[in-house]
Amino acid sequence: QSASTASLRRRLADERQRAVASAVREVAGALGRTPAQVALNWVLHRPGVTAPLLGARTAGQLRENLAAAGWRLEEEHRAHLDEVSAIELGYPHDWLEHYGIRQGAKPDREVTGVA
């Protein structure tokens, strides 16, 4: 990987992180919650997550973090956060999706032109 490729990847990752943080703040403002509460609640209700990790250093931060439990994000807020945080997998995933090929499926040689 060249230095320019690494630089581009870092820049895109930074842009994605800023977009996610901005979306979390936006949802928090709409709900009257803190960004930490929204982020923790979002993670708490994701499939496969047993428990989010809390990063509290003070009793006040712990109370704020614990207030992330006992409620759920509305579907449109969760969908917005999922969308803005989605990772673009790139090749070969985009190629496979373009041709409608799913895991375990055999490619249609007529569609792909691959022998």
Salt bridges, closest charged atoms under 4 A:
GLU15 OE2 - ARG11 NE 3.55
GLU26 OE2 - HIS80 NE2 3.80
GLU75 OE2 - ARG78 NH2 2.45
ASP82 OD1 - ARG46 NH1 2.57
ASP82 OD2 - ARG78 NH1 2.38
